[in-house]
Amino acid sequence: MQHPLAATLAALVTTASLPLLAGEPGTPEDPAGPPAAAAPIAPDCDPRKFLEGVRGADVTERIGAYDAFVRACPDSPAAATLYEESMLLRELLARQLDEIADPPAPPAGAAVPRPASSSPVPAAPPPSTAPAPVPPAGTGGALVLGPTDYGEHEGLFFRLAAGASYFKGNYEGVLSGCPTCLDYAAFSSKQALSGPALGAEATVGYAFVPGLALGLRFSALLVAGWKMDDPALESKAFGLALVQPIVSWYPDPEDGFHLWIAPGAGFATVRDAGGQLPDDALKGFAISTGLGYEGWVGEDVGVGLELLIDGGYLSSSERGGTPATSLGFVAPGAALTVTLN
């Protein structure tokens, strides 16, 4: 015989826990007597049919049926709800048993009731090892982002750079003022030329494979305040332009460290303030190389610093027997870079 208090509480729990998905409330147990023995409930993965099957079952039977459903149908949308409901029923049943096990002292003259027998509480089923499904959109579930191309050096890129360098060269040319224009060697000047320079460059390229890019580099140096061996030659700013194919290599496509080399052509015209140097346009071979590091400041934008060196040999062709003018140079420097991938 089940204790009247236990039977009443079980009936209330049964009635309150049925509307989990789409079922109807169950029929409370008769507090005056024990419920009719129910046949073992076989789990049915259809939530509606399952709830119809557990209608009218007592708390312990309901817990056992919920556990069996969770074990048999872990991928059902109702499995998580029934598992949580099973835990809640266990808690309610434990509270019920605690109240029965520790009743208040009977008042004077009251008959002491016999302790009610309780059915064993089934053990909780182990958590399902099946992988959790990805939450559908709009449910508020957390989604794991897959790998992206963020921060990879691939595809089309543009790079801008600005910095400073120190220009050092050897200039050879014929000074103006030749009285007979016959003995050119007497008026030939070989001068060491050096001075600070400001530089800027723009590069456009394409990485055909991640980390390895081919492109075209345009750069310019403005050499000002230079000095020659002859103190009579006063400096005048002149420009040096370079146009070069470039190969850039990032050992790790997702890292900013890179190396590059750019062989190509150079163009310059060296002038002095007094007009003694010939106004010859110089052109020839130029090569540049460098290394640097860029840090990502946006999804496709990197900012960094590079060390570079420009060098080459430029000359003019002879004109009417006038010896060629030449300039060999080297210009190490540093620059700030901005790269857009």
N, C-alpha and C positions, 0 to 999 in steps of 0.2 A: 504494500500500500504506500503510495507516494504522499509525502506530507502536503497538507492543503496549501501552505504558503508556497512551497516549491512548485506545485502544479499550477497555481495561479500565475506566478512569475514566468514560468515557462510558456504559458499560454499567451501572456502579454508580449514576450520576446518573439514568439512565433508570429503573432499578428503584425508586429511592427517591422519585422525584417523581411517580409515577403515582397514588398514593392521595390525590388532592386532594379529590375530592367523593365519588364512590361507585364508582370504577373498581377494577380488579384490577391487581396488579403486572404489569409487562411482562416479556418474556423477555430476559435479558442477551444482549449481542452476543457472538459467538465471538471471544475474544481472539486466536485464531490467524489470523484473516483479516478482510477488510473485510465490513461488513454488506451484505445485498442491497439494491439500489437500490429506494427506495420511490416509489410514484407520488405526484404532488402531492396534498396533503391539502386538500380543500375544506372550509371551516368549516361546521359544523352547529351551530345554536344550542341543540340538545339536548345538555346536558353529557355524558350517558351515551354517546350515539352518537359524540360528538366524541372522548371518551377511548378508545373502542373503535377509532376511526380512527387515533389516534396511537400505539397500542400497538406497540411494537417499533421505533419511529422513533429515529434517533440524536439527539444533543443539538441540533445545528444545525437539523435538521428539526423537532424539537419546539418550539424557540424560534420558528421561522417559523410553525408552526401555531398556537401560542399567540397570536402577534401578529395573525395573520389573524382568529382568533376574536374578539379584543378589538375589532378594527376593524369586523368585520361584526356583532357582537352586543354593543354597548356596554351595553345595558340588561339583559343576562342576569345572574342572580345569581352566575354563575361567572366573569364578566368580570374583576372585581377580583382574585379569587384567581389566575386564570391570568396576569394582568398581573404580579402579585407573583412568581409562579413563574417567569415569563420572565426577570425581573430576577435572580432567584437563579441560574438556569441560566447566564445570561451571566457572573455573577461566578465560578461554578465553572469555566466553560469558560476564562475569562481566567486563572484560577489554573493550570489545567492547561497552557495554552499557555506561561505564564511558566516553569513547571517544565521543560517540554520545551526552551524556548529557552535556558535557562541550566542545562544539566546539570552534574553534578560531573565532575571530571577523570577520565578512564578509567584504571583500574589498569594496571600493566605487563602487556603481552601481550594486553590485551583489544582486540577489534576495535571500531573506531569505527563506530556505526550511522549509517545515512543519515538526514538530517533528515526528519521526517514532514511531509507536506503537510497543511495544515488548511483546512477549508472556511471561507469568509468568514462572519463573525458578522452576522446581520441587524440593521439599525438598530432601535432601540426605537420602538414606535408612539407617536404623539403622544397626550397625555392626552385623554380623551373630553370633548367640549364639551357633552354632554347633561347636563341638570340632575340633580344627585344626588337619589335618592328620599328621602323623609322616613323616618328609621329607625322601624321598628315598635316598639310598647310592649314593654319588657322587654329590649331589645337593648343598653341602655346608651348609645345614641347621643344627642347633644345635640339638643334640639328648640328652634326659634326661637319665642319667645312672640309672639303677635300683639297688636295694640293692644287695650287694655282701657279701662274707664271709670274707672280709678284716678285720683283727684284731679280730677274734673270736678264743677262745680256744676250738678247737674241732679236732678230728682225732688224728693222730700220732704226737708226739712231742719229742724233745730232749732238755735236759737242762744241761748246764755246769755251775759250780760254783767254786769260789776260795775265800778264806778268812782266818780269824784268829779267834782263840778262846783261852780261858783260861781253862786248864785242871786241875781238882782237884779230887783226889781220895784217897782211903784207901787201902793200900797194906798190905798183910799178907803172909809171906813165911818163909822158913827155910834157915838161912844163911849157907853158906859152911864153912868148917873147923871144923866140929863136930869130936872130937877125938875118940869117941867110937861109934858114930852113934846110940846110944841107947836112950839117953835122948833128943828127938827132941824138946820137949817143951822148954828146956833151950836155944836152939838156934833159936826159933821161933821169928820172927821180925814183929811187927805191926807198920807200918809207914804211916804217912800222906804224900802224894805225891802231889805236885802242880807245875805248870809251864806253860809257853806259848806254844801254838801249832799252826802250820799252817795246813790248811785243803783244800781239793779239793774233788769234787764230780762230778759224771755223772749220769744222770737219763734218762731213756727211758720209755715212756708210751703211752697210747692211751685214748682219751676222747670218751667214748661210747655215752655220751650225752653231749651237750655243757656245759662246765664249770666243769664237774666232770671227773677226769682222774685216771686211775689205771696204775701203772708202777713198775719199779724196780730201786732201788737207790744203787749206789756203791760209798762209800766215804772212805777217809783215813785221819788220823791225824798223824802228825809228832810232837812228844812231845820232846822238846829239852830244856836244861837248867833247868831241874826240880830240886826240892829240897825235901829231906826227913827229918824226925825228927832227924835221926842219922847223924851228920855231917861227920862221917867217910865214908858214902856212897857217892861216887862221881857220878854225873849224866852222863848218856850216852843216846844219843837220841834213842828213840824206836818208833815203829809205831803201830797204831791201825787201823784196817780195819773193815768196817761195810758193810754188804750186807742185804738189807731190801726191802720188798715190800712197796710201797708208795701209798697213796691216796691223791690227790691234788684236792682242791675245789676252784673254782672261783665263788663267789656269783653272779657276773655279768659277763657272758661269754665274753663280749666285753671290760671289764675293766681289769686292771692289778693286782688288789688286790687279794691275794690268801692265803689259809691256807693249811697246809699239815701235815701228820703224817705218820711215817714209823717204824713199829715194825719189828725186825729181829734178826740177829746174829752178834756177834762181835768177833774179834780175835786179840790177842796181845801177845808180849813177852817182859817183862820188864827186862832190864839189867842195870848194873852199871859198871863204869869204872874199879873198882877193882875186878870184878868177884865174889863178895860175894853173890849176889842174884842168886837164882837157875835159870837155863836156861830152864824154863818151858813154854810150849806153852799154853796160856790161851784162853779159848773160852767160850761163853755163850750168854745170852740174852742181846740185846741192843735195845733201842728205841730212836727215834729222832722226833722232831716236830719243826715247824717254821711257820713264816708268812712273807710275802713280797709284794712288788709291782713292776710291770714291765711296762715300757713304750714302745710303738711301735716305732721302728726306721726303719722299712721296712714293706713290705706287710705281711710277716709272721715271722718277727724277733722281739723279745722283749728283752730289757735290763733293769735290775733292781737291787734291793738290798733286802736282806732278813736277818732276825734275826732268829737264830736257837739255839737249845740246843740238845746235844747228851748225852746219859746216858746209864748205863748198869752195869751188874755184870758178871765178867768173872772169871773162875777158871780152875785149872788143876786137873786131877784125881790123886789119891794116887798111888805111885809107890813103891812097896816093903815095904809097911808100912810107907813111907814118907808122912807126912801130905800134903794136897793139898795147892797149892798157889792160892791166890785169889786177885782180884782187883775190887773194886767198884768205879765207876767214874761218874762225870758229867762235861760237857764241854760246857758252853754257848759261842756263838760267832756271827759273822756277815760275810756275803759273798756277793760278786758281782755275778750276774747271767746273763746268756745269754740263751734264749729259742728260739728254732726253731720249729714252728708249721707246 
